[in-house]
Each structure stands twice: as C-alpha cells, then as structure tokens.
Amino acid sequence: MTGAVAVVVGASGAIGRAVVAQLAQDARFDAIVALSRKQQDWEPSHVQAMPIDLLDEATIAAAVQPVAALGALRLVFVATGMLHDDGHQPEKSWRALDPAALARSFAVNAIGPALVAKHLLPLFPREGKAVFAALSARVGSIADNRLGGWYGYRASKAALNQMIRTLAIELARSRPEALCVGLHPGTVVSDLSQPFARNRAQDDLFTPEVSARHLLSVIDGLSASDSGGLFAWDGSAIPF
C-alpha cells in the first residue's frame, strides 16, 4: 500500500491528533485529510485540514468531496465520540434518563460515524485492502455488560457496533478486500476520560500517542475476514 490517502475524522481530539501525527510519518500515505470542528494547524504539507460537523451531513459531504482526487483512499479513521459534555454526565440510574441527552449520544456516537461511512465507503478502491475504523468501546458490548449504568453511552456504542457490522456486509459485496471495524482504545488520558480515570492504576492508562500506535498496529494486522468485528487495543476480539 503506497501512494495511499487517509481520512481522520475528529482530528482535533486527543486520539485523532495522535493518529494524524503518526500517519504523517508513515511513508505509505501521500495525503492525509484531517477533519474536525476545531481547525488545527499541521506542519506536514501533505496533511490537509478541513472543517466538519458530524451533526450536519452537508458538512460531511462537502469535506469528503476533494478526497477522491487525492489518490486511493485506503484508511478512514473515525476518532469521534461523546461520553459526557457540559450539560450531561453518564447515567448511573434509569432515573437520570433524559430524551435529549440520549438523542445527542446517538447522534454523535452512532449516526455521525454512519454518515461518514455513507459518503466515504464509495471512494474505497474496488481492489486491495482498505479500512473503515471507528472508535467504539468495550462498554458498548451487550455480552460484556455486567455493571449497568451509562445508558446512553453503552446503547449508542452498541448501535455503532451494529452499524459497523451492517456496513461490513454491504461493503463486502463490492469490495471484498476492504473492511469495517470498531476499535476499543483502552482508557486514554483525554478530556473524555479524565473525570473517570482518577481511580485507575497508571498501568491501565494510555497516552493518546500510545493508544494511536496500538490501534494503527491492530488495523495493519486485520484482514477482510475480520470485517464487521470489534477489536481492543491489543488486537483481541470483543463480543458484541
């Protein structure tokens, strides 16, 4: 895979920035498109920054329009996600369920990545490996749910996992060597995890750079037979 193009969605986030930085050092990629709401300045000349809003499909369509002219699209990495924001914290009980907060979780964590796939999967080459990877979470696994709580985040990530599985089935019909996967990055030191990582052992925490390195290594090791799956940072499969 040489002369390839990569698209990173959520390039202003902790993991997204680290993924862009590492891809910029990868000789296989001639062009990297960094999409985010907050515009970043990138020193490598082959990194192009463009604005995007996952909640506005028109911005997604506009941002991906120039991608086809750059070369063969071989990687789409969706590094977006929402666990909490200024007005919403993860629900500890059903008493905290709020329809607006649930709708926002699904919009950011499931619908947004699905719309990115809608506009970018058709740009994958018909032959050769190409990967659509979206950050999911172990807590989105229904089979692995033993603690409860975090209703909106769990459910929206579970929805993302189902989107990925369904996208993978359709993608295989026209591009049998391509794949769609979900990735669990581990607990990463970031604004998203900061309120919930205080009691975690330091050995259980990753810097964004370490997490990005793990995830890109997992992607390199995957094949078409893995399409539709959910994989942890160490390459192990996570049940849906």
VEXMAR-668950 format. One line per field, with one value per residue (C-alpha): x, y, z; residue number from 1; residue in three letters. Coordinates in nm, 3 decimals. Last residue first. Layout:
BEGIN
u X | ...
v Y | ...
w Z | ...
resi NUM | ...
resn ALA | ...
// end
This chain:
BEGIN
u -2.099 | -1.809 | -1.464 | -1.183 | -0.826 | -0.595 | -0.427 | -0.623 | -0.948 | -1.133 | -1.497 | -1.582 | -1.762 | -1.461 | -1.218 | -1.220 | -1.109 | -0.777 | -0.654 | -0.290 | -0.236 | -0.551 | -0.425 | -0.096 | -0.289 | -0.478 | -0.170 | 0.016 | -0.290 | -0.319 | 0.047 | 0.018 | -0.309 | -0.137 | -0.259 | -0.397 | -0.421 | -0.059 | -0.134 | -0.390 | -0.741 | -0.900 | -0.876 | -0.979 | -1.349 | -1.337 | -1.047 | -1.197 | -1.342 | -1.092 | -0.812 | -0.581 | -0.684 | -0.862 | -0.846 | -0.875 | -1.169 | -1.186 | -1.484 | -1.428 | -1.520 | -1.321 | -1.199 | -1.076 | -1.422 | -1.503 | -1.842 | -2.034 | -1.803 | -1.910 | -2.272 | -2.184 | -1.929 | -2.181 | -2.414 | -2.146 | -2.032 | -2.388 | -2.438 | -2.125 | -2.241 | -2.572 | -2.381 | -2.184 | -2.512 | -2.652 | -2.346 | -2.303 | -2.671 | -2.718 | -2.400 | -2.530 | -2.509 | -2.221 | -2.210 | -2.226 | -1.982 | -2.244 | -2.403 | -2.067 | -2.083 | -1.884 | -1.588 | -1.592 | -1.617 | -1.367 | -1.439 | -1.233 | -1.300 | -1.017 | -0.900 | -0.711 | -0.687 | -0.941 | -1.254 | -1.088 | -1.268 | -1.450 | -1.797 | -1.704 | -1.656 | -2.000 | -2.213 | -1.928 | -1.919 | -2.297 | -2.258 | -1.993 | -2.237 | -2.536 | -2.366 | -2.164 | -2.259 | -2.627 | -2.684 | -2.539 | -2.735 | -3.062 | -2.993 | -2.924 | -3.246 | -3.452 | -3.323 | -3.255 | -3.136 | -3.392 | -3.269 | -2.963 | -2.593 | -2.639 | -2.320 | -2.294 | -2.473 | -2.478 | -2.110 | -2.045 | -2.022 | -1.928 | -1.909 | -1.716 | -1.504 | -1.193 | -1.329 | -1.034 | -1.085 | -0.800 | -0.715 | -0.847 | -0.656 | -0.544 | -0.600 | -0.885 | -1.122 | -1.077 | -1.196 | -1.568 | -1.508 | -1.548 | -1.854 | -2.046 | -1.962 | -2.059 | -2.397 | -2.450 | -2.462 | -2.436 | -2.091 | -1.968 | -1.669 | -1.397 | -1.097 | -0.729 | -0.491 | -0.186 | 0.062 | 0.248 | 0.347 | 0.314 | -0.049 | -0.254 | -0.580 | -0.937 | -1.188 | -1.489 | -1.268 | -1.144 | -0.779 | -0.718 | -0.392 | -0.208 | 0.087 | 0.040 | 0.265 | 0.560 | 0.403 | 0.522 | 0.204 | 0.009 | 0.161 | 0.066 | -0.284 | -0.342 | -0.217 | -0.447 | -0.743 | -0.665 | -0.669 | -0.941 | -0.877 | -0.863 | -1.220 | -1.244 | -0.914 | -0.901 | -0.611 | -0.486 | -0.245 | 0.057 | 0.183 | 0.000
v -0.766 | -0.982 | -0.817 | -0.955 | -0.918 | -0.692 | -0.528 | -0.202 | -0.397 | -0.520 | -0.508 | -0.704 | -0.631 | -0.714 | -0.959 | -1.191 | -0.895 | -0.885 | -0.714 | -0.680 | -0.328 | -0.213 | -0.353 | -0.166 | 0.154 | 0.099 | 0.034 | 0.338 | 0.556 | 0.434 | 0.508 | 0.858 | 0.931 | 0.843 | 0.517 | 0.436 | 0.091 | 0.091 | 0.419 | 0.240 | 0.378 | 0.578 | 0.916 | 0.781 | 0.872 | 1.253 | 1.250 | 1.006 | 1.243 | 1.524 | 1.279 | 1.024 | 0.709 | 0.412 | 0.137 | 0.223 | -0.005 | -0.027 | -0.093 | -0.246 | -0.205 | -0.399 | -0.396 | -0.700 | -0.797 | -0.452 | -0.469 | -0.727 | -0.698 | -0.338 | -0.443 | -0.689 | -0.455 | -0.170 | -0.397 | -0.497 | -0.136 | -0.010 | -0.282 | -0.169 | 0.192 | 0.093 | -0.076 | 0.248 | 0.440 | 0.198 | 0.199 | 0.578 | 0.649 | 0.402 | 0.466 | 0.230 | -0.147 | -0.335 | -0.666 | -0.557 | -0.779 | -0.951 | -0.618 | -0.478 | -0.098 | -0.091 | -0.221 | 0.099 | 0.219 | 0.425 | 0.384 | 0.204 | 0.197 | 0.004 | -0.052 | -0.357 | -0.415 | -0.400 | -0.198 | 0.114 | 0.285 | 0.604 | 0.450 | 0.396 | 0.771 | 0.934 | 0.671 | 0.584 | 0.942 | 0.920 | 0.607 | 0.779 | 1.064 | 0.838 | 0.622 | 0.813 | 1.175 | 1.142 | 0.850 | 1.044 | 1.355 | 1.163 | 1.016 | 1.362 | 1.499 | 1.205 | 1.218 | 0.908 | 1.003 | 0.788 | 0.491 | 0.502 | 0.595 | 0.800 | 0.933 | 1.311 | 1.578 | 1.955 | 2.034 | 1.721 | 1.348 | 1.024 | 1.162 | 1.011 | 1.094 | 0.918 | 0.797 | 0.654 | 0.614 | 0.434 | 0.325 | 0.606 | 0.581 | 0.922 | 1.290 | 1.348 | 1.119 | 1.318 | 1.656 | 1.585 | 1.450 | 1.783 | 1.893 | 1.572 | 1.581 | 1.948 | 1.871 | 1.587 | 1.827 | 1.658 | 1.522 | 1.877 | 1.908 | 2.160 | 2.074 | 2.022 | 1.889 | 1.691 | 1.651 | 1.969 | 1.834 | 2.119 | 2.079 | 2.370 | 2.255 | 2.362 | 2.282 | 2.104 | 1.830 | 1.663 | 1.583 | 1.466 | 1.277 | 1.254 | 1.054 | 0.770 | 0.463 | 0.661 | 0.673 | 0.980 | 1.177 | 0.868 | 0.905 | 1.271 | 1.211 | 0.928 | 1.139 | 1.426 | 1.188 | 1.027 | 1.358 | 1.525 | 1.780 | 1.517 | 1.403 | 1.234 | 1.107 | 1.044 | 0.850 | 0.853 | 0.600 | 0.641 | 0.308 | 0.000
w 2.057 | 2.162 | 2.183 | 1.966 | 2.090 | 1.890 | 2.189 | 2.150 | 2.155 | 1.848 | 1.737 | 1.425 | 1.098 | 0.884 | 1.042 | 0.738 | 0.528 | 0.711 | 1.027 | 1.131 | 0.999 | 1.176 | 1.507 | 1.461 | 1.394 | 1.718 | 1.930 | 1.796 | 1.850 | 2.210 | 2.278 | 2.133 | 2.316 | 2.645 | 2.786 | 3.130 | 3.287 | 3.410 | 3.588 | 3.802 | 3.758 | 4.037 | 3.865 | 3.527 | 3.529 | 3.522 | 3.271 | 3.021 | 2.761 | 2.822 | 2.748 | 2.911 | 2.728 | 2.880 | 2.620 | 2.251 | 2.165 | 1.786 | 1.560 | 1.221 | 0.854 | 0.596 | 0.238 | 0.044 | -0.085 | -0.224 | -0.398 | -0.194 | 0.106 | 0.166 | 0.223 | 0.499 | 0.655 | 0.673 | 0.870 | 1.122 | 1.157 | 1.211 | 1.472 | 1.655 | 1.635 | 1.794 | 2.076 | 2.111 | 2.136 | 2.393 | 2.619 | 2.603 | 2.663 | 2.945 | 3.144 | 3.411 | 3.415 | 3.577 | 3.391 | 3.028 | 2.837 | 2.620 | 2.528 | 2.421 | 2.414 | 2.739 | 2.539 | 2.340 | 1.979 | 1.786 | 1.417 | 1.155 | 0.780 | 0.621 | 0.264 | 0.143 | -0.229 | -0.510 | -0.576 | -0.438 | -0.148 | -0.253 | -0.204 | 0.164 | 0.215 | 0.199 | 0.371 | 0.607 | 0.735 | 0.774 | 0.989 | 1.200 | 1.274 | 1.345 | 1.607 | 1.866 | 1.794 | 1.706 | 1.945 | 2.238 | 2.138 | 2.129 | 2.473 | 2.616 | 2.467 | 2.593 | 2.951 | 3.159 | 3.508 | 3.694 | 3.490 | 3.710 | 3.695 | 3.377 | 3.219 | 3.267 | 3.065 | 3.041 | 2.999 | 2.799 | 2.863 | 2.692 | 2.339 | 2.049 | 1.747 | 1.623 | 1.290 | 1.096 | 0.722 | 0.552 | 0.199 | -0.021 | -0.349 | -0.468 | -0.392 | -0.639 | -0.449 | -0.128 | -0.261 | -0.187 | 0.164 | 0.342 | 0.146 | 0.210 | 0.580 | 0.604 | 0.444 | 0.692 | 0.986 | 1.328 | 1.248 | 1.190 | 0.959 | 0.883 | 0.663 | 0.742 | 0.477 | 0.584 | 0.297 | 0.393 | 0.732 | 0.986 | 1.075 | 1.208 | 1.362 | 1.295 | 1.565 | 1.413 | 1.276 | 0.958 | 0.892 | 0.534 | 0.497 | 0.166 | 0.035 | 0.281 | 0.273 | 0.408 | 0.755 | 0.945 | 0.874 | 0.981 | 1.326 | 1.363 | 1.225 | 1.473 | 1.765 | 1.673 | 1.647 | 1.983 | 2.171 | 1.968 | 1.693 | 1.420 | 1.482 | 1.145 | 1.005 | 0.630 | 0.480 | 0.120 | -0.027 | -0.254 | -0.128 | 0.000
resi 240 | 239 | 238 | 237 | 236 | 235 | 234 | 233 | 232 | 231 | 230 | 229 | 228 | 227 | 226 | 225 | 224 | 223 | 222 | 221 | 220 | 219 | 218 | 217 | 216 | 215 | 214 | 213 | 212 | 211 | 210 | 209 | 208 | 207 | 206 | 205 | 204 | 203 | 202 | 201 | 200 | 199 | 198 | 197 | 196 | 195 | 194 | 193 | 192 | 191 | 190 | 189 | 188 | 187 | 186 | 185 | 184 | 183 | 182 | 181 | 180 | 179 | 178 | 177 | 176 | 175 | 174 | 173 | 172 | 171 | 170 | 169 | 168 | 167 | 166 | 165 | 164 | 163 | 162 | 161 | 160 | 159 | 158 | 157 | 156 | 155 | 154 | 153 | 152 | 151 | 150 | 149 | 148 | 147 | 146 | 145 | 144 | 143 | 142 | 141 | 140 | 139 | 138 | 137 | 136 | 135 | 134 | 133 | 132 | 131 | 130 | 129 | 128 | 127 | 126 | 125 | 124 | 123 | 122 | 121 | 120 | 119 | 118 | 117 | 116 | 115 | 114 | 113 | 112 | 111 | 110 | 109 | 108 | 107 | 106 | 105 | 104 | 103 | 102 | 101 | 100 | 99 | 98 | 97 | 96 | 95 | 94 | 93 | 92 | 91 | 90 | 89 | 88 | 87 | 86 | 85 | 84 | 83 | 82 | 81 | 80 | 79 | 78 | 77 | 76 | 75 | 74 | 73 | 72 | 71 | 70 | 69 | 68 | 67 | 66 | 65 | 64 | 63 | 62 | 61 | 60 | 59 | 58 | 57 | 56 | 55 | 54 | 53 | 52 | 51 | 50 | 49 | 48 | 47 | 46 | 45 | 44 | 43 | 42 | 41 | 40 | 39 | 38 | 37 | 36 | 35 | 34 | 33 | 32 | 31 | 30 | 29 | 28 | 27 | 26 | 25 | 24 | 23 | 22 | 21 | 20 | 19 | 18 | 17 | 16 | 15 | 14 | 13 | 12 | 11 | 10 | 9 | 8 | 7 | 6 | 5 | 4 | 3 | 2 | 1
resn PHE | PRO | ILE | ALA | SER | GLY | ASP | TRP | ALA | PHE | LEU | GLY | GLY | SER | ASP | SER | ALA | SER | LEU | GLY | ASP | ILE | VAL | SER | LEU | LEU | HIS | ARG | ALA | SER | VAL | GLU | PRO | THR | PHE | LEU | ASP | ASP | GLN | ALA | ARG | ASN | ARG | ALA | PHE | PRO | GLN | SER | LEU | ASP | SER | VAL | VAL | THR | GLY | PRO | HIS | LEU | GLY | VAL | CYS | LEU | ALA | GLU | PRO | ARG | SER | ARG | ALA | LEU | GLU | ILE | ALA | LEU | THR | ARG | ILE | MET | GLN | ASN | LEU | ALA | ALA | LYS | SER | ALA | ARG | TYR | GLY | TYR | TRP | GLY | GLY | LEU | ARG | ASN | ASP | ALA | ILE | SER | GLY | VAL | ARG | ALA | SER | LEU | ALA | ALA | PHE | VAL | ALA | LYS | GLY | GLU | ARG | PRO | PHE | LEU | PRO | LEU | LEU | HIS | LYS | ALA | VAL | LEU | ALA | PRO | GLY | ILE | ALA | ASN | VAL | ALA | PHE | SER | ARG | ALA | LEU | ALA | ALA | PRO | ASP | LEU | ALA | ARG | TRP | SER | LYS | GLU | PRO | GLN | HIS | GLY | ASP | ASP | HIS | LEU | MET | GLY | THR | ALA | VAL | PHE | VAL | LEU | ARG | LEU | ALA | GLY | LEU | ALA | ALA | VAL | PRO | GLN | VAL | ALA | ALA | ALA | ILE | THR | ALA | GLU | ASP | LEU | LEU | ASP | ILE | PRO | MET | ALA | GLN | VAL | HIS | SER | PRO | GLU | TRP | ASP | GLN | GLN | LYS | ARG | SER | LEU | ALA | VAL | ILE | ALA | ASP | PHE | ARG | ALA | ASP | GLN | ALA | LEU | GLN | ALA | VAL | VAL | ALA | ARG | GLY | ILE | ALA | GLY | SER | ALA | GLY | VAL | VAL | VAL | ALA | VAL | ALA | GLY | THR | MET
// end
